[in-house]
Amino acid sequence: MKRRDGEGKTARPEQDALTSGEKDTPGQAMPKQTTDVDRLVGIRITALRKARGMSQTALGNAVGVTFQQVQKYEKGQNRVGAGRLREIARLLDVPVSAFFEESEPRANTQEDVFGFLSGHGAIELLRAYAQIEDEQMRRDVLALVRSAARLAQVRETAPSSDLA
């Protein structure tokens, strides 16, 4: 049986929309957007995963998602649910708090360690350094890296004509 306009409607239009399956656009919640915290968690997952020598595929398999989903978590495109974050922390052998900013400001730090570790080659450099057992060799390698960093700074600040 067809209804004529106005028949069968309640006094509350929002109730009609709820019962008929219609959507009331102004009152709808917007999809949740990722935040800086989601991106921070992703950066830290990446750094800790790489530090453990674990691939995105291995991490995904261990927590029951695809490697593409792990990529989205690491880029901060998708939020990591609490239970899944707890499982990731367990697999990476860190407390869940390791994925979040510390509440107290840290003295003498210019950038977040996790941001550094996500840089190209940082994990590989640390692994190679850790394999050096001789203390003098470690000091020499550190001196070499510091010299290279100073040279890079000089090159960045020097006018391009001085480099020729």
Secondary structure, 3 states (H helix, E strand, C coil): CCCCCCCCCCCCHHHHHHHHCCCCHHHCCCCCCCCHHHHHHHHHHHHHHHHCCCCHHHHHHHHCCCHHHHHHHHHCCCCCCHHHHHHHHHHCCCCHHHHCCCCCCCCCCCCCHHHHHCCCCHHHHHHHHHHCCCHHHHHHHHHHHHHHHHHHHHHHHCCHHHHC
